[in-house]
């Protein structure tokens, strides 16, 4: 790694809302050519730190310096504001922010004009295109940049012919990624760039970032991406910045060693703390001569012990298990199904039977219909042909990538109790208590419920205000009474359900297992980040005792600790697992075979691990590409030979030969016909020697006809006939 710095920060501090400190007095250096990953739990401030380094967010304290003359590109989880109508115009605007390269500017201008030419054609546009082409010829590296731009837009699957305003969030992110890569800046700051991308798109990004001159600092939960790209080091943010040299494997090894040392340190600190507490208890109550300095040291030791225990607990991968309800022999059978969504054919004449304990991955490019297939299994969309048979004991559990619906799985009574129409007033711990209450008796908790405080508000208020509150409370009580049948049904169903270890946990313990610190238990659900809401969504899903899990991009927005914990749960899961994911590590670990959606209704069953499939596919594509190149080269040689022949005229001798060939061919065809008739008429009466002479002459005539015909075609090509 080069010692030359390209970006550095000194004594950075930043707090959320002026209260919760995300990082304090943090300093870092990023050398030129370094490829680093920034890891950490959700909510610790990784995205904030990246935004501060990019100059988008101002720190509370400290400074950030970019080497003079260096260019920086920052790809956040949202598309920056751009005033553009078309995708290419947006790429042009964003790339212009990241670089001052003439080659990039000229190539983007040329590409924009070429795209417009496909839908409109006028003299002014043609003049502009001619001028742009001339400028491309005169600008060093412009044509190479234009070729690279086309490759980036194709492999990132960026839609060029759709107005920018109509793109989805995922499509807009691909636009931002394309702009950053095409600009070829000196340093790239990337925030979860692999989310919602196809495998081919991720591989393209990995290839680009592997360039030795490219400097990278990336936040990512994609372990394959981190392992292949971030080879210089792993940085972990947890209040302070912990730096580990080497790639992801080295990070795991060093992290394990660090945690072992931390456990010993916490154990030693706990013993020392208990010893000091005993000393304080032994002192007479009336004695006022206790060492103030020693008391202060004990308090400091207590704070340090709490901080270290909290950090150790958050770093530990939790061993959790979930329950599954009984699953009969009849699971799910897809029979000759054809499914269309609009004009798009998702599957055609597909038959497939899911067996008990099956673990299958759904893979394919973006937009081929994997999520639609999941909706088909759930019965949310109907097939145009065929049928999906679902066994009576099947209990689906669905993790939806499109939106976070935390009310799914709650009864109507629970929704009224929590007032889920206003998540800004629902506390995290109360939501989890309600989930647990639906699956068994609520365990005793160490802190009281906050629901009363949340609903009653502040003190004071006259009798009129109290009457209004009483009326509202009465209405809610009446509605709960009206819906009480749902409580009875839930209790009856609970008796038949398999015991779920998660349902026996205290709300606080369950929340901590899913990465929620104690201080966040009383936060309102509406104030949580996307990743934190996803974790709550997972808790609700794993409490359902589902025996057929359908997980659609479940790894998005989850930190590595939560992701690893989830994989441990799913590895022990006894039901059917259908995993739709671009997370290569998760697919390799959890599924046995794949349903590969190729597009145009084609779905192939592939046995084995996902990475094996990718490698085989790459080899086949490489061989196909090689064959196409050979065929193209052969065609080019033939075209060149034909072109050379057309560029000259027939010589006098060739002209005479050409003039006589047609008559020779006619005579040969006539004689061939005569001999064929003779052989057919006298095959039994003619002497054997005569038949041999006729057949030998026929063979010679056929050879002459082929030779003369090929020569006639060659001379005709030269003559231009």
C-alpha positions in Angstrom: 0.0 0.0 0.0 1.4 3.4 -0.9 2.2 5.7 1.9 0.8 8.8 0.1 -2.4 9.9 1.6 -5.3 10.8 -0.6 -7.9 11.7 2.1 -7.5 12.2 5.9 -9.6 13.3 8.8 -8.6 14.7 12.2 -10.5 14.6 15.5 -13.9 14.1 13.9 -16.9 14.2 16.3 -20.6 13.8 15.4 -23.8 13.3 17.4 -27.3 12.5 16.4 -29.8 15.3 17.3 -27.1 16.7 19.6 -27.5 13.9 22.1 -26.5 10.4 20.9 -22.8 10.4 20.0 -22.0 8.5 16.9 -18.2 9.0 17.0 -15.9 11.2 18.9 -12.3 12.4 18.3 -12.0 10.1 15.4 -8.9 10.3 13.1 -8.1 8.4 9.9 -5.8 8.3 6.9 -6.7 6.7 3.5 -3.6 6.0 1.4 -3.8 6.2 -2.4 -4.8 2.9 -3.9 -6.2 1.5 -0.6 -9.3 -0.7 -0.7 -11.0 -0.5 2.6 -14.3 -1.7 4.1 -16.2 0.2 6.8 -18.3 -2.2 9.0 -20.3 -2.0 12.1 -23.8 -2.5 13.6 -26.8 -0.6 12.2 -27.2 2.8 13.7 -23.5 3.3 14.8 -22.9 6.1 12.3 -21.2 4.4 9.3 -23.3 6.3 6.7 -22.9 9.5 8.7 -19.1 9.1 8.7 -19.0 8.5 5.0 -21.2 11.6 4.4 -18.8 13.7 6.6 -15.8 12.4 4.6 -17.5 13.3 1.4 -18.2 16.8 2.6 -22.0 16.4 2.5 -22.5 16.5 6.2 -20.6 18.9 8.5 -18.9 17.4 11.6 -19.6 18.8 15.0 -15.8 19.0 15.5 -12.7 18.1 13.5 -11.7 18.5 9.8 -11.5 16.4 6.6 -8.9 17.0 3.9 -8.8 15.8 0.3 -5.4 15.8 -1.4 -5.1 18.8 -3.7 -6.1 18.0 -7.3 -7.8 14.7 -6.3 -11.3 13.8 -7.3 -13.9 12.1 -5.0 -17.1 10.4 -5.8 -19.7 9.5 -3.1 -22.5 7.1 -3.8 -25.0 7.2 -1.0 -28.1 5.1 -0.6 -30.2 7.8 -2.3 -29.8 9.5 -5.7 -28.4 13.0 -5.3 -30.6 15.9 -6.5 -30.2 16.3 -10.3 -32.2 18.4 -12.6 -32.3 16.1 -15.6 -35.0 14.6 -17.8 -33.1 11.6 -19.2 -30.9 9.0 -17.6 -27.8 10.0 -19.6 -28.3 13.7 -18.7 -28.3 12.6 -15.0 -25.2 10.5 -15.5 -23.5 13.6 -17.2 -24.4 15.9 -14.4 -23.3 13.5 -11.7 -20.1 12.6 -13.4 -19.3 16.3 -13.9 -19.3 16.6 -10.1 -16.9 13.8 -9.7 -14.3 14.6 -12.3 -13.0 17.4 -14.7 -11.8 14.8 -17.3 -12.3 16.1 -20.9 -12.6 12.5 -22.1 -15.5 11.7 -19.8 -17.3 15.0 -20.6 -17.0 14.5 -24.4 -17.9 10.8 -24.3 -21.1 11.5 -22.3 -22.1 14.3 -24.7 -21.6 12.0 -27.7 -23.6 9.1 -26.0 -26.4 11.5 -25.1 -26.7 12.6 -28.8 -26.6 9.1 -30.0 -29.4 8.1 -27.7 -31.5 11.1 -28.9 -30.9 10.1 -32.5 -32.8 6.8 -31.9 -36.1 8.7 -31.2 -35.6 11.9 -33.3 -33.8 13.0 -36.3 -33.3 16.6 -37.6 -30.6 18.6 -39.3 -29.6 20.4 -36.0 -29.1 17.1 -34.2 -27.1 15.6 -37.0 -24.9 18.7 -37.0 -24.4 18.4 -33.3 -23.5 14.7 -33.6 -21.0 15.4 -36.4 -19.4 18.0 -34.2 -19.3 15.7 -31.2 -17.8 12.9 -33.3 -15.0 15.2 -34.5 -14.4 16.3 -30.9 -14.2 12.6 -29.9 -11.5 12.0 -32.5 -9.5 14.9 -31.1 -9.8 14.1 -27.4 -7.4 11.5 -26.0 -9.2 8.5 -24.4 -12.7 9.6 -25.5 -13.6 6.6 -27.5 -12.3 4.2 -24.8 -14.4 6.1 -22.3 -17.5 5.8 -24.5 -17.0 2.1 -24.8 -16.5 1.8 -21.1 -19.7 3.9 -20.6 -21.7 1.5 -22.8 -20.4 -1.5 -20.8 -21.2 0.1 -17.5 -24.8 1.0 -18.5 -25.4 -2.4 -19.9 -24.0 -4.5 -17.1 -25.5 -2.3 -14.4 -28.8 -2.7 -16.3 -29.5 1.1 -16.4 -32.6 1.8 -18.5 -31.8 4.6 -21.0 -35.1 5.1 -22.6 -37.2 5.8 -19.5 -37.6 9.3 -18.1 -35.6 9.8 -15.0 -38.6 10.8 -12.9 -40.3 7.4 -13.5 -37.3 5.3 -12.3 -37.6 3.3 -9.2 -35.3 3.9 -6.2 -33.1 0.9 -7.1 -32.8 2.1 -10.8 -31.8 5.6 -9.6 -29.1 4.1 -7.5 -27.8 2.3 -10.5 -27.7 5.6 -12.3 -25.6 7.1 -9.5 -23.2 4.1 -9.5 -22.8 4.3 -13.2 -21.9 8.0 -13.0 -19.4 7.4 -10.2 -17.6 4.5 -12.1 -17.6 6.3 -15.5 -16.0 9.4 -13.9 -13.1 7.3 -12.7 -12.3 9.5 -9.6 -9.3 9.1 -7.5 -11.3 7.9 -4.5 -14.7 6.3 -4.2 -16.9 6.4 -1.1 -19.6 3.7 -1.5 -22.6 3.1 0.8 -24.1 -0.4 0.2 -23.8 -0.2 -3.5 -24.5 -3.9 -4.0 -28.1 -3.7 -2.6 -30.7 -4.7 -5.2 -28.1 -5.3 -7.9 -27.9 -8.4 -10.1 -24.9 -10.7 -9.7 -23.5 -9.6 -13.1 -23.7 -5.9 -12.0 -21.9 -6.7 -8.7 -19.2 -8.6 -10.5 -18.7 -5.6 -12.9 -18.3 -3.3 -9.9 -15.8 -5.7 -8.4 -13.8 -5.8 -11.6 -13.7 -1.9 -11.8 -12.7 -1.5 -8.2 -9.9 -4.0 -8.6 -7.9 -1.4 -10.6 -4.7 -0.7 -8.6 -5.0 3.1 -8.9 -8.6 3.1 -7.6 -9.0 4.0 -3.9 -12.1 2.7 -2.2 -13.8 3.0 1.2 -17.0 1.0 1.1 -19.8 0.2 3.6 -21.2 -3.2 2.7 -22.9 -6.2 4.2 -22.0 -8.3 1.1 -19.2 -10.5 2.4 -18.2 -11.8 -1.0 -17.9 -8.1 -2.2 -15.9 -7.2 0.9 -13.6 -10.3 0.6 -12.9 -9.6 -3.1 -12.6 -5.9 -3.1 -11.5 -4.6 0.3 -8.1 -6.4 0.4 -6.2 -3.6 2.2 -8.1 -3.6 5.5 -11.3 -3.6 7.4 -12.4 -0.7 9.6 -15.1 -1.3 12.3 -17.0 1.6 13.7 -18.3 1.3 17.3 -17.8 4.7 19.0 -14.2 4.5 18.0 -12.6 3.2 14.7 -11.1 -0.2 15.1 -8.7 -1.0 12.2 -7.8 -4.5 11.0 -5.2 -5.0 8.3 -5.7 -7.5 5.4 -8.9 -8.7 3.8 -12.1 -10.2 5.2 -10.7 -13.6 6.3 -7.9 -11.8 8.2 -10.5 -9.5 9.8 -12.5 -12.5 11.1 -9.4 -14.1 12.5 -8.1 -10.9 14.2 -11.7 -10.0 15.4 -11.9 -13.5 17.1 -8.6 -12.9 18.8 -9.6 -9.4 19.8 -12.9 -10.7 21.3 -11.0 -13.4 23.3 -8.7 -10.7 24.8 -11.8 -8.5 25.5 -13.6 -11.4 27.3 -10.5 -11.9 29.6 -10.2 -8.1 30.2 -13.9 -7.9 31.1 -13.6 -10.9 33.5 -10.5 -9.3 35.2 -12.3 -5.9 35.3 -15.4 -7.5 36.9 -13.3 -9.2 39.6 -11.5 -5.9 40.4 -14.9 -4.0 40.4 -16.4 -6.5 42.9 -13.4 -6.2 45.1 -13.7 -2.4 45.2 -17.5 -2.7 45.9 -16.7 -4.9 48.9 -14.3 -2.4 50.2 -16.9 0.4 49.9 -19.5 -1.7 51.7 -17.1 -2.5 54.6 -16.6 1.2 55.4 -18.6 2.5 58.3 -21.7 4.5 57.1 -20.9 7.5 59.4 -17.3 7.6 58.4 -16.6 10.6 56.1 -12.9 9.9 55.4 -13.4 7.5 52.5 -10.9 8.2 49.8 -12.7 10.4 47.3 -10.2 9.5 44.6 -10.8 5.8 45.2 -14.6 6.2 45.0 -14.1 8.1 41.7 -12.0 5.3 40.5 -14.7 2.8 41.3 -17.3 4.8 39.4 -14.9 5.1 36.5 -14.4 1.4 36.6 -18.1 0.8 36.6 -18.6 2.9 33.5 -15.7 1.2 31.7 -17.1 -2.2 32.6 -20.6 -1.3 31.3 -19.1 0.0 28.0 -17.0 -3.0 27.5 -19.8 -5.5 28.3 -22.1 -3.6 25.9 -19.5 -3.7 23.1 -18.7 -7.4 23.7 -22.4 -8.3 23.7 -23.1 -6.4 20.4 -20.1 -8.2 18.8 -21.1 -11.7 19.9 -23.1 -13.8 17.3 -26.2 -14.9 19.1 -27.3 -18.6 19.0 -31.0 -18.5 18.4 -33.6 -21.0 17.4 -37.1 -20.6 16.0 -40.1 -22.9 15.9 -42.0 -24.4 13.1 -45.6 -25.8 13.1 -46.2 -29.4 11.9 -45.9 -29.9 8.1 -47.7 -32.7 6.4 -46.5 -34.7 3.4 -48.4 -32.5 0.9 -46.4 -29.2 0.8 -46.7 -27.1 -2.4 -47.0 -28.4 -5.9 -46.8 -26.1 -9.0 -48.5 -27.8 -11.9 -48.0 -26.6 -15.5 -48.2 -23.0 -14.5 -47.9 -20.0 -16.9 -47.7 -16.6 -15.3 -47.6 -13.2 -16.9 -47.4 -9.7 -15.4 -48.6 -7.3 -18.0 -46.7 -8.1 -21.2 -43.9 -9.9 -19.3 -43.8 -13.7 -19.3 -42.6 -14.8 -15.8 -42.9 -18.6 -16.1 -44.2 -20.8 -18.9 -45.6 -24.3 -18.4 -43.6 -24.7 -15.1 -44.1 -27.8 -12.9 -42.3 -28.2 -9.6 -42.9 -29.9 -6.3 -41.6 -28.5 -3.0 -40.7 -31.2 -0.5 -40.4 -31.1 3.3 -37.1 -29.7 4.4 -36.2 -28.4 1.0 -33.9 -25.4 0.7 -34.0 -23.7 -2.6 -32.6 -20.4 -3.9 -34.3 -18.2 -6.5 -31.7 -16.4 -8.7 -31.7 -14.4 -11.9 -31.4 -10.9 -13.2 -33.4 -7.9 -12.0 -36.9 -7.8 -13.3 -37.2 -11.5 -14.4 -40.0 -12.2 -12.0 -38.6 -13.9 -8.9 -40.7 -11.7 -6.5 -43.8 -12.4 -8.7 -43.2 -16.1 -8.4 -43.2 -15.7 -4.6 -46.5 -13.8 -4.8 -47.8 -16.7 -6.9 -46.9 -19.2 -4.2 -48.6 -17.0 -1.6 -51.8 -16.8 -3.7 -51.6 -13.0 -4.1 -51.5 -13.3 -7.9 -53.3 -15.8 -10.2 -51.6 -17.8 -12.9 -53.0 -17.5 -16.5 -52.7 -21.3 -16.9 -52.1 -24.2 -14.5 -52.5 -24.4 -10.7 -50.6 -24.1 -7.4 -51.6 -26.8 -4.9 -50.9 -25.8 -1.2 -51.1 -28.5 1.5 -53.5 -28.0 4.4 -50.7 -27.8 7.0 -48.6 -25.3 5.1 -48.1 -22.1 7.1 -46.3 -19.4 5.0 -43.9 -16.8 6.5 -43.0 -14.0 4.0 -40.2 -11.4 4.2 -41.1 -8.7 1.6 -38.4 -6.6 0.1 -40.8 -4.0 -1.3 -42.0 -2.5 1.9 -41.9 -2.8 5.7 -45.3 -3.7 7.1 -44.9 -4.2 10.8 -48.6 -4.6 11.3 -48.5 -7.9 9.4 -48.9 -10.8 11.8 -50.8 -8.6 14.4 -54.4 -9.2 15.2 -57.0 -6.5 14.9 -57.0 -6.2 18.7 -53.2 -5.8 18.8 -53.4 -3.1 16.1 -56.0 -1.2 18.2 -54.0 -1.6 21.4 -50.8 -0.3 19.8 -52.5 2.3 17.6 -50.5 1.1 14.6 -51.9 3.9 12.5 -49.4 6.2 14.2 -46.1 4.4 14.5 -44.5 7.6 15.7 -46.3 7.0 19.1 -45.6 3.2 19.4 -42.5 2.3 21.4 -40.2 -0.5 20.3 -40.5 -2.5 23.5 -44.3 -2.3 23.4 -44.4 -3.6 19.9 -42.3 -6.6 20.8 -44.4 -7.2 23.9 -47.5 -7.4 21.7 -45.8 -9.8 19.3 -44.7 -12.0 22.2 -48.2 -11.9 23.8 -49.7 -13.4 20.6 -47.4 -16.5 21.0 -47.6 -17.3 24.7 -47.7 -15.8 28.2 -45.6 -12.7 28.4 -42.4 -13.3 30.4 -41.9 -11.1 33.5 -39.9 -8.0 32.5 -37.4 -5.9 34.5 -38.8 -2.6 33.4 -42.5 -1.4 33.4 -44.6 -0.9 30.3 -44.5 2.5 28.7 -47.8 2.3 27.1 -49.6 4.2 29.8 -47.1 7.1 29.7 -47.3 7.2 25.9 -51.1 7.4 25.8 -51.8 9.7 28.7 -49.2 12.3 27.9 -48.1 15.0 30.4 -49.7 16.0 33.7 -52.5 18.5 34.4 -55.7 18.8 32.4 -59.1 19.7 33.6 -62.2 17.6 33.9 -63.3 18.2 30.3 -59.9 16.9 29.0 -60.3 13.8 31.3 -63.8 13.2 29.9 -62.5 13.2 26.3 -59.8 10.8 27.3 -62.2 8.5 29.1 -64.6 8.5 26.1 -61.7 7.6 23.7 -60.5 4.9 26.1 -64.1 3.5 26.3 -64.4 3.4 22.6 -61.1 1.4 22.3 -62.3 -0.9 25.0 -65.6 -1.5 23.2 -63.8 -2.2 19.9 -61.4 -4.6 21.6 -64.4 -6.4 23.2 -66.1 -6.6 19.8 -63.0 -8.2 18.3 -62.3 -10.5 21.3 -63.0 -13.6 19.1 -59.5 -13.1 17.6 -57.9 -13.5 21.0 -59.8 -16.8 21.5 -58.7 -18.0 18.0 -55.1 -17.1 18.7 -55.1 -18.8 22.0 -56.6 -22.0 20.5 -54.1 -22.0 17.7 -51.3 -21.4 20.1 -51.9 -24.7 21.9 -51.3 -26.6 18.6 -48.2 -24.7 17.7 -44.7 -26.0 18.1 -42.9 -24.4 21.0 -40.8 -21.5 19.8 -37.7 -20.6 21.9 -38.0 -17.0 20.9 -41.5 -16.7 22.3 -40.1 -17.6 25.8 -37.7 -14.7 25.9 -38.2 -11.4 27.7 -38.9 -8.5 25.4 -35.7 -6.8 26.4 -33.6 -9.9 25.9 -35.2 -10.5 22.5 -34.5 -7.0 21.4 -30.9 -7.1 22.6 -30.4 -10.4 20.7 -31.4 -8.5 17.5 -29.0 -5.6 18.1 -31.2 -3.1 20.0 -29.4 -1.5 22.9 -31.3 -0.9 26.1 -31.6 2.9 25.4 -33.3 2.1 22.1 -36.1 0.0 23.6 -38.1 3.0 24.5 -37.6 4.8 21.1 -40.6 5.2 18.9 -40.9 2.8 16.0 -41.5 5.7 13.6 -38.0 7.1 14.4 -36.1 3.9 13.6 -33.8 3.6 10.6 -34.7 1.2 7.7 -32.3 -1.4 9.0 -33.7 -1.3 12.5 -37.3 -1.7 11.2 -36.1 -4.7 9.1 -34.8 -6.2 12.4 -38.3 -5.8 14.0 -39.8 -7.3 10.8 -37.5 -10.3 11.3 -38.6 -10.7 14.9 -42.2 -10.8 13.9 -41.5 -13.3 11.1 -39.5 -15.7 13.3 -42.2 -15.7 16.0 -44.9 -16.9 13.5 -43.9 -20.6 13.6 -44.0 -20.7 9.8 -43.1 -24.0 8.2 -42.6 -22.5 4.7 -40.4 -19.4 4.7 -40.2 -17.2 1.6 -37.4 -14.6 2.1 -37.2 -11.9 -0.6 -33.8 -10.1 -0.4 -33.7 -10.5 3.4 -30.1 -9.5 3.7 -30.6 -5.9 2.4 -30.2 -3.2 5.1 -28.9 -5.7 7.7 -25.6 -5.4 9.4 -23.1 -8.3 9.4 -23.8 -9.3 13.0 -27.6 -9.5 12.4 -27.0 -11.3 9.1 -24.7 -13.9 10.7 -27.2 -14.4 13.5 -30.0 -14.9 11.0 -28.0 -17.4 9.0 -27.5 -19.4 12.2 -31.2 -19.5 12.8 -32.0 -20.5 9.2 -29.3 -23.1 9.2 -31.1 -24.9 12.0 -34.6 -24.2 10.5 -36.6 -27.4 9.9 -39.2 -26.1 7.5 -39.1 -25.3 3.7 -36.8 -22.4 2.9 -37.1 -20.4 -0.3 -34.5 -17.7 -0.5 -34.5 -15.0 -3.1 -31.2 -13.2 -2.7 -28.2 -11.6 -4.4 -26.1 -12.4 -1.3 -23.7 -15.0 -2.6 -22.4 -16.0 0.8 -25.9 -16.6 2.2 -27.0 -18.6 -0.8 -23.9 -20.8 -0.6 -24.5 -21.5 3.0 -28.2 -22.0 3.2 -29.5 -23.6 -0.1 -29.0 -26.9 -1.7 -30.1 -26.1 -5.2 -31.4 -23.3 -7.4 -34.3 -22.2 -9.5 -32.7 -20.0 -12.1 -35.0 -17.5 -13.8 -33.5 -17.0 -17.2 -36.2 -14.6 -18.5 -38.9 -15.1 -21.1 -40.6 -17.7 -18.9 -37.6 -20.0 -18.7 -36.9 -21.5 -15.3 -34.1 -24.1 -14.9 -33.4 -26.3 -11.9 -29.6 -26.3 -11.0 -28.2 -28.6 -8.3 -25.3 -27.5 -6.1 -24.0 -24.2 -4.7 -24.5 -20.8 -6.2 -20.8 -20.0 -6.7 -20.4 -23.3 -8.6 -23.2 -22.3 -10.9 -21.7 -18.8 -11.4 -18.3 -20.3 -12.3 -19.8 -22.8 -14.7 -21.9 -20.1 -16.3 -18.8 -17.8 -16.7 -16.9 -20.7 -18.3 -19.8 -21.3 -20.7 -20.1 -17.6 -21.5 -16.3 -17.4 -22.1 -16.4 -20.4 -24.5 -19.5 -18.9 -26.3 -17.7 -15.6 -26.6 -14.6 -17.3 -28.0 -16.8 -19.1 -30.5 -18.5 -15.9 -31.5 -15.1 -14.2 -32.0 -13.9 -17.1 -34.2 -17.1 -16.9 -36.2 -16.8 -13.2 -36.5 -13.2 -13.4 -37.6 -14.1 -16.0 -40.2 -16.8 -13.9 -41.5 -14.5 -10.9 -41.6 -11.9 -12.9 -43.5 -14.5 -14.0 -46.1 -15.8 -10.4 -46.3 -12.3 -9.1 -46.9 -11.6 -11.7 -49.5 -14.9 -10.9 -51.3 -14.1 -7.2 -51.0 -10.7 -7.7 -52.6 -12.2 -9.7 -55.4 -14.7 -7.0 -56.1 -12.1 -4.3 -56.3 -10.5 -5.9 -59.4 -11.8 -6.8 -62.9 -11.6 -10.2 -64.7 -8.5 -10.7 -66.8 -8.9 -11.7 -70.4 -8.1 -15.3 -69.6 -10.6 -15.3 -66.6 -13.3 -13.7 -68.8 -13.0 -16.4 -71.4 -13.1 -19.1 -68.7 -16.1 -17.4 -67.1 -17.9 -17.2 -70.5 -17.4 -20.9 -71.1 -18.1 -22.3 -67.6 -21.9 -22.0 -67.8 -21.9 -24.1 -71.1 -19.6 -26.7 -69.5 -21.9 -27.0 -66.5 -25.0 -27.4 -68.7 -23.3 -30.2 -70.7 -22.2 -31.9 -67.5 -25.8 -31.7 -66.1 -27.2 -33.1 -69.4 -24.7 -36.1 -69.4 -25.4 -36.7 -65.7 -29.1 -37.0 -66.5 -28.5 -39.4 -69.4 -26.3 -41.7 -67.3 -28.8 -41.6 -64.3 -31.6 -42.7 -66.7 -29.5 -45.6 -68.1 -28.5 -46.9 -64.7 -32.1 -46.8 -63.6 -33.4 -48.6 -66.8 -30.7 -51.3 -67.2 -29.6 -51.9 -63.7 -30.5 -55.6 -64.0 -29.8 -56.3 -67.7 -26.6 -54.4 -68.4 -23.2 -56.2 -67.9 -21.5 -55.6 -64.6 -18.5 -53.9 -66.2 -20.7 -51.5 -68.1 -22.5 -50.6 -64.9 -19.2 -49.9 -63.2 -18.1 -47.6 -66.0 -21.4 -45.7 -65.8 -21.2 -45.2 -62.0 -17.5 -44.1 -62.2 -18.4 -41.6 -64.9 -21.3 -40.3 -62.7 -18.9 -39.7 -59.8 -16.4 -37.9 -62.0 -19.2 -35.7 -63.5 -20.4 -34.7 -60.0 -16.9 -33.7 -59.0 -16.5 -31.6 -62.1 -19.9 -30.0 -61.6 -19.0 -29.0 -58.0 -15.6 -27.6 -59.0 -17.0 -25.7 -62.0 -19.9 -24.3 -60.0 -17.6 -23.0 -57.2 -15.3 -21.4 -59.8 -18.2 -19.8 -61.6 -19.4 -18.3 -58.3 -15.9 -16.9 -57.6 -15.6 -15.3 -61.0 -19.2 -14.0 -60.9 -18.4 -12.3 -57.6 -15.3 -10.6 -59.2 -17.3 -9.6 -62.3 -20.1 -8.2 -60.1 -22.8 -10.4 -61.6 
